[in-house]
Amino acid sequence: MSLCLVVTVFQSVAAVEIAANPDVPMKQLTRNELQAIFTMRLRAWPNGLPVRVFVLPDNAPLHSEFVKEKLSIFPYVLRNYWDRMVFSGTGQFPIELSSVAEMRDRLADTPGSVGYLPAELIDQRVRALKVINP
């Protein structure tokens, strides 16, 4: 008699928050505004400060959670959108960072920047932006 054991491992992803540099003039965004930012269509904040978008690699669990939860699309759909914009010459890729620690540091140091972080990593150096639905 053989015994077959199947183990499923679930990787827990913390609650993801939209994080921004304190210089960003907005405290809340609609889902449409958030999608415009992360699809690289919104290039400046209302005060004229350039929008700097930071993301994690496509295969990062936090990136996947962010795209599904906050943008309501799949990560491959977002990647396809960026690819079309870049290859057609109408846009650019967001800045890809290698870790959440680097994301927090770059958000804190880059005026006009926006990205996402686990809720527990939001501190006085970065500000959480609330997403509202109109």
C-alpha positions in Angstrom: 0.0 0.0 0.0 1.5 3.4 -1.0 0.6 6.6 0.6 0.4 9.7 -1.5 0.5 13.0 0.3 -0.4 16.2 -1.5 0.6 19.4 0.2 -0.7 22.8 -1.0 1.2 25.8 0.0 -0.5 29.2 0.0 1.6 32.2 0.0 -0.1 34.9 2.1 0.0 38.3 0.5 -0.6 41.2 2.9 -3.2 43.8 2.2 -1.9 46.0 -0.6 -2.2 49.8 -0.4 -1.6 52.5 -3.0 1.5 54.4 -1.7 2.7 57.8 -2.8 5.4 60.3 -2.1 4.0 62.9 0.4 4.4 65.6 -2.4 1.6 64.0 -4.4 -1.3 66.5 -4.2 -4.1 64.0 -4.0 -5.3 62.0 -1.0 -7.8 59.8 -2.8 -8.3 58.5 -6.4 -11.1 57.0 -8.3 -10.6 53.6 -9.8 -10.5 55.2 -13.2 -7.8 57.7 -12.1 -5.8 54.8 -10.6 -6.1 52.8 -13.9 -5.0 55.9 -15.9 -1.9 56.2 -13.7 -0.9 52.6 -13.9 -1.6 52.3 -17.6 0.8 55.3 -18.0 -2.0 57.5 -19.5 -1.9 60.1 -16.7 1.5 61.8 -16.9 1.1 64.8 -14.5 -0.7 65.5 -11.2 -3.2 68.4 -11.1 -0.4 70.7 -9.8 1.8 69.9 -12.8 4.2 67.6 -10.9 5.2 64.6 -13.2 3.7 61.2 -12.2 6.5 58.6 -11.6 5.0 55.1 -11.5 6.9 52.3 -9.7 5.9 48.6 -10.0 7.3 45.3 -8.9 8.2 42.5 -11.4 5.2 40.7 -13.1 5.9 37.5 -11.1 5.9 39.2 -7.7 2.9 38.1 -5.6 2.3 41.7 -4.4 2.2 42.9 -8.0 -0.4 40.3 -8.9 -2.5 41.1 -5.8 -2.3 44.9 -6.6 -3.3 44.5 -10.3 -6.2 42.1 -9.5 -7.5 43.9 -6.4 -6.9 47.5 -7.1 -7.1 47.7 -11.0 -9.6 44.9 -11.4 -7.6 43.3 -14.3 -5.1 40.5 -14.7 -1.4 41.2 -14.7 -0.9 39.9 -18.3 -3.6 42.4 -19.4 -1.6 45.3 -17.9 1.6 44.0 -19.4 0.0 43.8 -22.8 -1.2 47.3 -22.5 2.3 48.6 -21.6 3.8 46.6 -24.4 1.4 48.1 -27.0 2.0 51.6 -25.8 5.8 51.3 -25.8 6.0 49.4 -29.1 3.7 51.9 -30.8 5.7 54.8 -29.6 2.9 56.3 -27.6 4.0 55.6 -24.1 6.6 54.2 -21.8 7.0 51.4 -19.2 6.7 52.2 -15.5 9.9 51.9 -13.5 10.3 48.3 -12.3 11.9 47.8 -8.9 13.2 44.6 -7.4 11.7 44.6 -3.9 9.2 46.2 -1.6 12.0 47.7 0.4 13.3 49.4 -2.8 9.7 50.5 -3.6 9.3 52.2 -0.2 12.7 53.9 -0.5 12.1 55.2 -4.0 8.6 56.4 -3.2 9.9 58.3 -0.2 12.7 59.9 -2.3 11.0 60.6 -5.6 8.6 63.6 -5.8 5.3 62.8 -7.6 5.9 59.0 -7.3 3.2 56.4 -6.8 3.3 52.6 -6.4 2.0 50.0 -3.9 3.1 48.5 -0.7 1.9 46.0 1.9 -0.2 48.0 4.4 2.3 47.4 7.2 5.1 49.1 5.3 3.3 52.4 5.0 5.1 54.8 7.3 5.8 58.5 7.8 8.0 58.6 4.7 5.2 57.6 2.3 1.5 58.3 2.2 -1.4 55.9 1.5 -3.9 57.0 -1.2 -7.5 55.9 -0.7 -9.3 54.5 -3.8 -12.9 55.5 -4.1 -15.5 54.5 -6.6 -17.6 57.3 -8.0 
